[in-house]
C-alpha cells in the first residue's frame, strides 16, 4: 500500500484522502465480489437539491478518467467530471456524523444530508 497519493490534486477531478482510501480498501477486502474493481465516484440526477453523489465498486469503462490515491484507483466518467472537479472524498469513523463525505467546490448549495447538491 502506497503512503502517498500518486497523482496530485491539480491533475485530478476527485481527490481521495488517506482515510477514505483505507476504508475503500477495507470494504473491498470484506466483499470478494469487489475484488479487482475500482471506486467509481459519480453524479446523477436526484436527491433534495437536484443532483446526488454516488460511489460504487466498478470496472474501468471507455471515457473514464482514472486516478490513483493511496493504492485505490478512482474512476470518474466525463459527465460527472463536469460537476466534481476539485472535489475531495474523505471518511470519518466517528459515531455521530461519520461515514464518507464529499467536499465539492462546485456545489452552490448542499442538502443537509450531504449526499445531494445544486451546481
C-alpha positions as CSV (number, residue, x, y, z in Angstrom):
1,X,0.0,0.0,0.0
2,X,1.4,3.4,-1.0
3,X,1.6,6.0,1.7
4,X,1.3,9.0,-0.7
5,X,-1.1,9.9,-3.5
6,X,0.4,9.0,-6.9
7,X,-1.4,11.9,-8.6
8,X,-1.6,15.4,-7.2
9,X,-4.9,17.3,-6.8
10,X,-4.2,19.7,-9.6
11,X,-4.4,16.8,-12.1
12,X,-7.3,15.1,-10.6
13,X,-11.1,15.5,-10.9
14,X,-11.6,13.9,-7.5
15,X,-9.1,13.5,-4.7
16,X,-9.3,10.7,-2.2
17,X,-7.9,11.3,1.4
18,X,-5.8,8.6,3.0
19,X,-8.6,7.8,5.5
20,X,-11.1,7.3,2.6
21,X,-8.6,5.1,0.7
22,X,-8.1,2.9,3.8
23,X,-11.9,2.4,4.2
24,X,-12.3,1.7,0.5
25,X,-9.6,-0.9,0.7
26,X,-11.1,-2.5,3.8
27,X,-14.5,-2.6,2.1
28,X,-13.0,-4.3,-1.0
29,X,-11.3,-6.9,1.2
30,X,-14.5,-7.7,3.1
31,X,-16.5,-8.4,0.0
32,X,-14.9,-10.8,-2.6
33,X,-17.4,-9.6,-5.2
34,X,-15.4,-6.3,-5.3
35,X,-12.0,-8.0,-5.9
36,X,-10.2,-6.3,-8.7
37,X,-12.7,-3.5,-9.0
38,X,-12.1,0.2,-8.6
39,X,-14.0,3.0,-6.9
40,X,-16.3,4.9,-9.2
41,X,-17.4,8.4,-7.9
42,X,-20.3,9.8,-9.9
43,X,-23.1,12.4,-10.1
44,X,-26.6,11.7,-11.1
45,X,-30.0,13.4,-11.1
46,X,-31.9,13.2,-7.8
47,X,-31.7,14.0,-4.2
48,X,-33.1,17.0,-2.3
49,X,-31.1,19.6,-4.3
50,X,-31.3,18.2,-7.9
51,X,-28.0,16.2,-8.1
52,X,-26.7,13.5,-5.9
53,X,-23.4,11.8,-5.4
54,X,-22.8,8.1,-5.8
55,X,-19.9,5.7,-5.1
56,X,-19.7,2.1,-6.2
57,X,-17.1,-0.6,-7.0
58,X,-16.9,-0.9,-10.8
59,X,-14.8,-1.8,-13.8
60,X,-13.0,0.8,-16.0
61,X,-15.1,2.0,-18.9
62,X,-14.4,3.9,-22.1
63,X,-14.2,7.6,-21.4
64,X,-13.4,7.2,-17.7
65,X,-10.8,9.5,-16.1
66,X,-8.9,7.2,-13.8
67,X,-6.5,8.4,-11.0
68,X,-4.9,6.5,-8.1
69,X,-4.7,7.6,-4.5
70,X,-3.0,5.6,-1.7
71,X,-3.4,2.4,-3.7
72,X,-7.1,3.0,-4.6
73,X,-7.9,3.6,-8.3
74,X,-10.7,6.2,-8.6
75,X,-12.9,6.3,-11.8
76,X,-14.9,9.4,-12.8
77,X,-17.0,9.5,-16.0
78,X,-16.9,12.5,-18.3
79,X,-20.4,13.7,-17.3
80,X,-19.6,13.6,-13.6
81,X,-16.3,15.2,-14.1
82,X,-18.1,18.5,-15.0
83,X,-19.6,18.6,-11.5
84,X,-16.8,17.0,-9.4
85,X,-13.7,19.0,-10.5
86,X,-11.7,19.7,-7.3
87,X,-14.0,17.5,-5.1
88,X,-12.4,15.7,-2.1
89,X,-13.7,12.4,-0.7
90,X,-13.0,11.8,3.0
91,X,-14.0,9.3,5.6
92,X,-14.6,9.5,9.3
93,X,-15.4,6.6,11.6
94,X,-17.0,9.0,14.2
95,X,-20.2,7.7,15.8
96,X,-22.0,10.9,15.0
97,X,-21.6,12.3,11.5
98,X,-19.3,9.5,10.4
99,X,-19.0,8.0,7.0
100,X,-17.9,9.2,3.6
101,X,-18.1,12.9,2.9
102,X,-17.6,14.7,-0.4
103,X,-16.5,18.3,-0.3
104,X,-17.3,19.9,-3.6
105,X,-16.2,23.4,-4.5
106,X,-18.7,23.4,-7.4
107,X,-21.8,23.0,-5.2
108,X,-23.7,26.2,-4.8
109,X,-25.9,24.7,-2.3
110,X,-25.8,21.3,-0.5
111,X,-28.5,19.4,1.2
112,X,-28.3,18.8,5.0
113,X,-27.7,15.1,4.4
114,X,-24.6,15.9,2.4
115,X,-25.5,13.5,-0.4
116,X,-27.1,15.9,-2.8
117,X,-26.2,19.3,-4.1
118,X,-27.1,22.1,-6.5
119,X,-24.5,23.1,-9.1
